[in-house]
Amino acid sequence: MVTGAALTGGPSPLRPRPMVRRSRAQGPRQRNPRTPTQCATGPDIIVVGSGITGLAISLELLRTAPGLTVTCLDGLGQLPGGATGAGQGYLWLAHRTPGSPGWTLAQRSKEMWRGWPAPGVDVGWRGAGSTLLAADAAGGVQLERTAAALAGAGVAASVLGARELAAVEPALAHDRLAAWPTGGAAALLVAGDEQVDGRAAAAALRAACLRHGRRFVLVPGRVPRLGIPGVKGSVPSVVLEDEELRPRKGVVLAAGAWSGALLEASWPDAWAAWAGELAPRRGLLLDLPWPRGLPTLHTGTMEMEYARHYLPRPAATLGTPFPQAGGAGAAADRTLASPAVSISFTATRGAAGRLLLGSSREFAGFDLEAGVPAVADAVLDRARAFLPGLPGSWAAARGAELRVGLRPYAERGLPHIGPVPGCPGLWLAAGHEGSGLLLAPAGAELACDHILGRRPRLGAEVAQACMPAC
């Protein structure tokens, strides 16, 4: 079964079309039963995008600004859309770099996830911990450095040898692990890492927003472009197929992978570069029944190559896409126009007890179908190096679901959160790539600090690093 948010290309980045197939687990398409009466009079804020980021910002505005009205535009027509529905739900710090602005944002957000979006709400939370795997002895040395850096940042991390790893995760291929030299580091265990169910989290966010009654309206609609104000003191509008919505205070663009294309379509002369800075990066998640005879995975597992995608980008490298992991210990240069696919092993047990396997990354535009079976087979091939007994091909996997999503890639390696230069009343929250779920609480807090004119609670350094710039 294949599921995903399928969008048409061209100048309409938020135009929905039918999915390849919809899984029963996703349920029917949900729409707000209320009539969007706010649209006629104009809400205070319009949020473009109802993914995890757009809903989180909507909820933060509703909670911290009494009386404020919010209209959230659901361009995909499904919940969750974009990257959230195709993710494994990791709330991890193991693969991040302490001391970087991205680390501060992630650490703050992870702390906020306890009890978020509301106390007692089931979002499939699991305090499973994470295990980062090395591919060779050089990787083991890097794991030891990572453990020291994490410890310096107050995060407990344990370096495991091959035998210790076999005791923690008996499901892994021990014949592969037995090749490690005595005393070599094979893995890094971070017991404090967690995971949630992205679909359940998105549904909980939506429900929390709707509990604010008439202050919140969720409107389905295609967004071809934003209306850029030509009069000083006015704010942007949102152009739909049959009407133009004019907010009183401004617009928040949180359209995930479609954000760059929407900016370019709205003001080509000034914002053409945004389509390259914020681009769709396709990813696959394989959701399988637990293989017979495979021991349970006790932690989320990830090979070190995956962590390359989260390294801070040195200023000198900006302007060229970051090297992508090849899945076999080597990095190769990629470009936005390259069809090359990056494959890195990740695996975890989902909230329903199924095996979730990843991960792939490729620049394929907004296409969610072309070449997908071949990429799924490549993900399985890589996973078999770590987990024995997996199907030989995606076609042979019975009772499986293939989730396809578009990560909102940011060339600079950090999300863009804050006011868009040159357009008062327009704020951007995009470019989280594979971290949208983790960064949702703190990212929403930072975005709302900008929108409401508050001093950023994350501090000036992080706020400046995340400021939109292209």
RADAKA-V727342 format. One record per residue. N is the residue number from 1. RES is the residue in one small letter. SS is DSSP state (helix for helix, strand for strand, loop for the rest). NEAR is the number of other ideal C-beta (glycine too) atoms within 10 Angstrom. Layout:
N:RES:SS:NEAR / N:RES:SS:NEAR
//
This chain:
1:m:loop:15 / 2:v:strand:21 / 3:t:strand:23 / 4:g:strand:25 / 5:a:loop:28 / 6:a:loop:20 / 7:l:strand:26 / 8:t:loop:13 / 9:g:loop:11 / 10:g:loop:11 / 11:p:loop:13 / 12:s:loop:19 / 13:p:loop:27 / 14:l:loop:27 / 15:r:loop:20 / 16:p:strand:20 / 17:r:loop:10 / 18:p:loop:8 / 19:m:loop:20 / 20:v:loop:14 / 21:r:loop:11 / 22:r:loop:16 / 23:s:loop:15 / 24:r:helix:8 / 25:a:helix:12 / 26:q:helix:17 / 27:g:loop:12 / 28:p:loop:8 / 29:r:loop:14 / 30:q:loop:15 / 31:r:loop:12 / 32:n:loop:18 / 33:p:loop:7 / 34:r:loop:14 / 35:t:loop:10 / 36:p:loop:16 / 37:t:loop:9 / 38:q:helix:21 / 39:c:helix:21 / 40:a:helix:9 / 41:t:helix:9 / 42:g:loop:16 / 43:p:loop:23 / 44:d:loop:18 / 45:i:strand:26 / 46:i:strand:30 / 47:v:strand:30 / 48:v:strand:27 / 49:g:loop:30 / 50:s:loop:31 / 51:g:loop:33 / 52:i:helix:29 / 53:t:helix:33 / 54:g:helix:32 / 55:l:helix:32 / 56:a:helix:32 / 57:i:helix:28 / 58:s:helix:30 / 59:l:helix:27 / 60:e:helix:23 / 61:l:helix:27 / 62:l:helix:22 / 63:r:helix:16 / 64:t:helix:15 / 65:a:loop:17 / 66:p:loop:7 / 67:g:loop:7 / 68:l:loop:20 / 69:t:loop:22 / 70:v:strand:26 / 71:t:strand:26 / 72:c:strand:26 / 73:l:strand:27 / 74:d:strand:25 / 75:g:loop:28 / 76:l:loop:25 / 77:g:loop:21 / 78:q:loop:22 / 79:l:loop:22 / 80:p:loop:27 / 81:g:loop:31 / 82:g:loop:31 / 83:a:loop:31 / 84:t:helix:24 / 85:g:helix:24 / 86:a:helix:27 / 87:g:loop:28 / 88:q:loop:25 / 89:g:loop:25 / 90:y:strand:24 / 91:l:strand:24 / 92:w:loop:24 / 93:l:loop:22 / 94:a:loop:25 / 95:h:loop:22 / 96:r:loop:24 / 97:t:loop:18 / 98:p:loop:17 / 99:g:loop:11 / 100:s:loop:18 / 101:p:helix:19 / 102:g:helix:22 / 103:w:helix:20 / 104:t:helix:19 / 105:l:helix:27 / 106:a:helix:23 / 107:q:helix:18 / 108:r:helix:19 / 109:s:helix:24 / 110:k:helix:21 / 111:e:helix:11 / 112:m:helix:15 / 113:w:loop:19 / 114:r:loop:12 / 115:g:loop:10 / 116:w:loop:21 / 117:p:loop:24 / 118:a:loop:14 / 119:p:loop:7 / 120:g:loop:5 / 121:v:loop:16 / 122:d:loop:12 / 123:v:loop:22 / 124:g:loop:16 / 125:w:loop:19 / 126:r:strand:18 / 127:g:loop:11 / 128:a:loop:19 / 129:g:loop:20 / 130:s:strand:26 / 131:t:strand:28 / 132:l:strand:27 / 133:l:strand:26 / 134:a:loop:26 / 135:a:loop:19 / 136:d:loop:13 / 137:a:helix:14 / 138:a:helix:11 / 139:g:helix:20 / 140:g:helix:24 / 141:v:helix:13 / 142:q:helix:17 / 143:l:helix:23 / 144:e:helix:15 / 145:r:helix:10 / 146:t:helix:24 / 147:a:helix:22 / 148:a:helix:13 / 149:a:helix:16 / 150:l:helix:21 / 151:a:helix:13 / 152:g:helix:10 / 153:a:loop:16 / 154:g:loop:9 / 155:v:loop:20 / 156:a:loop:11 / 157:a:loop:23 / 158:s:strand:15 / 159:v:strand:19 / 160:l:strand:24 / 161:g:loop:18 / 162:a:helix:21 / 163:r:helix:14 / 164:e:helix:15 / 165:l:helix:24 / 166:a:helix:18 / 167:a:helix:9 / 168:v:helix:18 / 169:e:loop:24 / 170:p:loop:13 / 171:a:loop:21 / 172:l:strand:24 / 173:a:loop:14 / 174:h:helix:14 / 175:d:helix:8 / 176:r:helix:15 / 177:l:helix:19 / 178:a:loop:10 / 179:a:loop:11 / 180:w:loop:19 / 181:p:loop:10 / 182:t:loop:7 / 183:g:loop:8 / 184:g:loop:18 / 185:a:loop:23 / 186:a:loop:26 / 187:a:strand:30 / 188:l:strand:28 / 189:l:strand:21 / 190:v:strand:23 / 191:a:loop:15 / 192:g:loop:17 / 193:d:loop:25 / 194:e:strand:22 / 195:q:strand:28 / 196:v:loop:23 / 197:d:loop:21 / 198:g:helix:29 / 199:r:helix:22 / 200:a:helix:17 / 201:a:helix:26 / 202:a:helix:25 / 203:a:helix:19 / 204:a:helix:21 / 205:l:helix:29 / 206:r:helix:23 / 207:a:helix:13 / 208:a:helix:20 / 209:c:helix:26 / 210:l:helix:14 / 211:r:loop:12 / 212:h:loop:17 / 213:g:helix:9 / 214:r:helix:9 / 215:r:helix:20 / 216:f:strand:26 / 217:v:strand:24 / 218:l:strand:24 / 219:v:strand:22 / 220:p:strand:18 / 221:g:loop:22 / 222:r:loop:18 / 223:v:loop:25 / 224:p:loop:17 / 225:r:strand:21 / 226:l:strand:24 / 227:g:strand:16 / 228:i:loop:15 / 229:p:loop:16 / 230:g:loop:6 / 231:v:loop:6 / 232:k:loop:6 / 233:g:loop:7 / 234:s:loop:13 / 235:v:loop:20 / 236:p:loop:24 / 237:s:strand:20 / 238:v:strand:26 / 239:v:strand:18 / 240:l:loop:19 / 241:e:loop:10 / 242:d:loop:7 / 243:e:loop:12 / 244:e:strand:11 / 245:l:strand:23 / 246:r:strand:18 / 247:p:loop:23 / 248:r:loop:14 / 249:k:loop:17 / 250:g:strand:17 / 251:v:strand:26 / 252:v:strand:28 / 253:l:strand:30 / 254:a:loop:31 / 255:a:loop:31 / 256:g:helix:34 / 257:a:helix:28 / 258:w:helix:30 / 259:s:helix:29 / 260:g:helix:31 / 261:a:helix:25 / 262:l:helix:27 / 263:l:helix:30 / 264:e:helix:21 / 265:a:helix:23 / 266:s:helix:22 / 267:w:loop:17 / 268:p:helix:12 / 269:d:helix:5 / 270:a:helix:16 / 271:w:helix:22 / 272:a:loop:14 / 273:a:loop:13 / 274:w:helix:25 / 275:a:helix:19 / 276:g:helix:15 / 277:e:helix:22 / 278:l:strand:31 / 279:a:strand:24 / 280:p:strand:28 / 281:r:strand:23 / 282:r:strand:27 / 283:g:strand:24 / 284:l:strand:27 / 285:l:strand:26 / 286:l:strand:24 / 287:d:strand:22 / 288:l:strand:21 / 289:p:loop:14 / 290:w:loop:15 / 291:p:loop:15 / 292:r:loop:6 / 293:g:loop:8 / 294:l:loop:14 / 295:p:loop:12 / 296:t:loop:11 / 297:l:loop:21 / 298:h:loop:15 / 299:t:loop:23 / 300:g:strand:26 / 301:t:strand:24 / 302:m:strand:27 / 303:e:strand:27 / 304:m:helix:24 / 305:e:helix:25 / 306:y:helix:22 / 307:a:helix:20 / 308:r:helix:16 / 309:h:helix:22 / 310:y:helix:20 / 311:l:loop:15 / 312:p:loop:18 / 313:r:loop:17 / 314:p:loop:9 / 315:a:helix:8 / 316:a:helix:7 / 317:t:helix:14 / 318:l:loop:12 / 319:g:loop:9 / 320:t:loop:12 / 321:p:loop:18 / 322:f:loop:20 / 323:p:loop:16 / 324:q:strand:23 / 325:a:strand:22 / 326:g:loop:17 / 327:g:loop:22 / 328:a:loop:12 / 329:g:loop:14 / 330:a:loop:10 / 331:a:strand:13 / 332:a:strand:11 / 333:d:loop:11 / 334:r:loop:21 / 335:t:loop:10 / 336:l:loop:14 / 337:a:loop:8 / 338:s:loop:14 / 339:p:loop:11 / 340:a:loop:13 / 341:v:loop:22 / 342:s:strand:24 / 343:i:strand:25 / 344:s:strand:23 / 345:f:strand:24 / 346:t:strand:23 / 347:a:strand:26 / 348:t:strand:23 / 349:r:strand:20 / 350:g:loop:20 / 351:a:loop:18 / 352:a:loop:12 / 353:g:loop:9 / 354:r:loop:18 / 355:l:strand:22 / 356:l:strand:24 / 357:l:strand:25 / 358:g:strand:26 / 359:s:strand:29 / 360:s:strand:22 / 361:r:strand:24 / 362:e:strand:21 / 363:f:loop:20 / 364:a:loop:19 / 365:g:loop:16 / 366:f:loop:19 / 367:d:loop:16 / 368:l:loop:23 / 369:e:loop:12 / 370:a:loop:12 / 371:g:loop:14 / 372:v:helix:20 / 373:p:helix:15 / 374:a:helix:10 / 375:v:helix:22 / 376:a:helix:23 / 377:d:helix:17 / 378:a:helix:18 / 379:v:helix:25 / 380:l:helix:22 / 381:d:helix:15 / 382:r:helix:21 / 383:a:helix:22 / 384:r:helix:15 / 385:a:loop:16 / 386:f:loop:21 / 387:l:strand:21 / 388:p:loop:15 / 389:g:loop:11 / 390:l:loop:21 / 391:p:loop:17 / 392:g:loop:11 / 393:s:loop:12 / 394:w:helix:21 / 395:a:helix:11 / 396:a:helix:11 / 397:a:loop:22 / 398:r:loop:8 / 399:g:loop:9 / 400:a:loop:20 / 401:e:strand:20 / 402:l:strand:24 / 403:r:strand:25 / 404:v:strand:25 / 405:g:strand:27 / 406:l:strand:26 / 407:r:strand:24 / 408:p:strand:30 / 409:y:strand:27 / 410:a:strand:22 / 411:e:loop:21 / 412:r:loop:20 / 413:g:loop:20 / 414:l:loop:21 / 415:p:loop:27 / 416:h:strand:25 / 417:i:strand:32 / 418:g:strand:21 / 419:p:strand:17 / 420:v:loop:24 / 421:p:loop:14 / 422:g:loop:10 / 423:c:loop:21 / 424:p:loop:15 / 425:g:loop:20 / 426:l:strand:22 / 427:w:strand:25 / 428:l:strand:29 / 429:a:strand:35 / 430:a:strand:31 / 431:g:loop:28 / 432:h:loop:28 / 433:e:strand:24 / 434:g:loop:23 / 435:s:loop:26 / 436:g:helix:27 / 437:l:helix:29 / 438:l:helix:27 / 439:l:helix:26 / 440:a:helix:31 / 441:p:helix:21 / 442:a:helix:24 / 443:g:helix:29 / 444:a:helix:31 / 445:e:helix:22 / 446:l:helix:28 / 447:a:helix:28 / 448:c:helix:27 / 449:d:helix:19 / 450:h:helix:20 / 451:i:helix:24 / 452:l:loop:14 / 453:g:loop:6 / 454:r:loop:12 / 455:r:loop:9 / 456:p:loop:19 / 457:r:loop:13 / 458:l:loop:21 / 459:g:loop:14 / 460:a:helix:9 / 461:e:helix:11 / 462:v:helix:22 / 463:a:helix:19 / 464:q:helix:12 / 465:a:helix:20 / 466:c:loop:29 / 467:m:loop:16 / 468:p:loop:23 / 469:a:loop:12 / 470:c:loop:20
//
